Amino acid sequence: MRRTRNAKIVATLGPASSDPAIVRRLFMAGVDVFRLNFSHGDHADHQQRFKTLRALEQETGRPIGILADLQGPKLRVGRFAAGPVMLEPGQVFRLDLDPAPGDRRRATLPHPEIFAALAAGAQLLLDDGKLRVVVEQCGRDFAQTRVVVGGTLSERKGVNVPGVMLPITALTDKDHRDLAFALEHGADWIALSFVQRAQDVAEARARIGERASIVVKLEKPSAIEQLDAIVAMSDAVMVARGDLGVELPAEQVPTIQKRIVRTCRKLGKPVIVATQMLESMIESPVPTRAEASDVASAIYDGVDAVMLSAESASGRYPVVAVDMMNRIIEQVEADPQYRQLIDASHVRARPGGDVAEAVCCAMRHAVALLHAAAIVCYTHSGHTSLRAARERPESSILSLTPVLSTARRLALVWGVHSVHIADVADVDQMTERACEVARRDHFARPGACVVTIAGMPFGTPGTTNLIRIATA
């Protein structure tokens, strides 16, 4: 089974989409990577989802990627004694460490790290920015604020501190427990939430090692200030526009999104655009035209994947939403202008590059000159296929690997059709196997041109140094 598109679909599982029959329908409709959101549900819920996905993988014979999205240091107010409160513009509102239930005059903010970083004049955004207060006085355990933008505040709503680098890491105690669980059950990708600095990625890498790849979610302005360094340290990047749009003016988010995509394309890191892509499909069987254009715009920019959150996790039409996203991607990629835009945005190699870069540049030109039916990458670590995908070639990339975890991770990458195969002993056997799989999976008819790239000696990561042109 193969997709007829290059960009991939990530979909979140939740209450509306945990039944094995629904999960199977989501996969058949086009999902390549399934996201498990550890901000919701318990370990028993997620364990069942792991089992369902691995059973589906066995049934279909296709590697399926699983992305475990950690909650991160989400800052929230505490509970209220009598339900939601109304905050009026101009009133004083106190935030403190007192665990007693709050009222319209005060609320618990159980995060001493916030008070340690605050100063008079700092702004706090409550409930995704719907309410805004400014700090007038503060100490180690309190902040007296004045309401600037009022409204109803419910318990456990989020708090953002724009413009302040908080002295916290990207992994909380809950995240450490969730991370251990996700790694134990074989998650392929770990998403880090609310990353502020490159050091956050380094700390996570030290704990995760090679057991999974890391997706850095960019949702803090401080992370954008260190964009190049953070992207360079990541394995993939998610443009998390929801939280990013809380601390930044809405009009800046589209520009930042394109900047992140360009940076990822330049550095060869997979990039996912997420949040509110087909938001109206939570309740409606059709998206707005603006939402369809939003998905299409990301595809024209050459992103690796687009993501569904509540649309597939808790919406009324999860399968319909995936099918719609699949159709939008296919429509865009069939547009002749799509290839023109991809070629125009291609990051050309500079003198002084390495051997892998030279081989993949040669591959891209060979495919264009020969109208090759497929590009076959033989890889252990996934490096060869990732480097090939960076070129955004005209032909699909058939990625062959004897490492199942590598096959699963590559399900996220643009243009890659990932196949788990037995190991090969030499170049002739590799070429024969490449042509066999290209025919079997309907990438190439007998007699068609197939361009194969690999690294010698086999099994050594990062040694892409071989290009071979064969006939299927």
ABEGO torsion letter per residue (X at the ends): XBBABABBBBBBBBAAAABAAAAAAAAAAGBABBBBBAABEBAAAAAAAAAAAAAAAAAAGBBBBBBBBBAEBBBBBBBBAAEBBBBBBGBBBBBBABABBBBAABBBBBBAAAAAABBBGBBBBBGGGABBBBBABBBAABBBBBBABBEBBBBGBBBBBBGBBBBBBABBAAAAAAAAAAAAAGBABBBBBGBABAAAAAAAAAAAEAABBBBBBBABAAAAAAAAAAAAABABBBBBAAAAAAABBAAAAAAAAAAAAAAAAAAGBBBBBBEGAAAAAAABABBBAAAAAAAAAAAAAGBABBBBBAAAAABABAAAAAAAAAAAAAAAAABAAAAAAAAAABBBBBBGBBAAAAAAAAAAAAAAAAGBABBBBBBAAGAAAAAAAAAGBABBBBBBBABAAAAAAAAABBGBBBBBBBBBABAAAAAAAAAAAAAAAGABBBGBBBBBBBBOBBGBBGABABBBBBBX
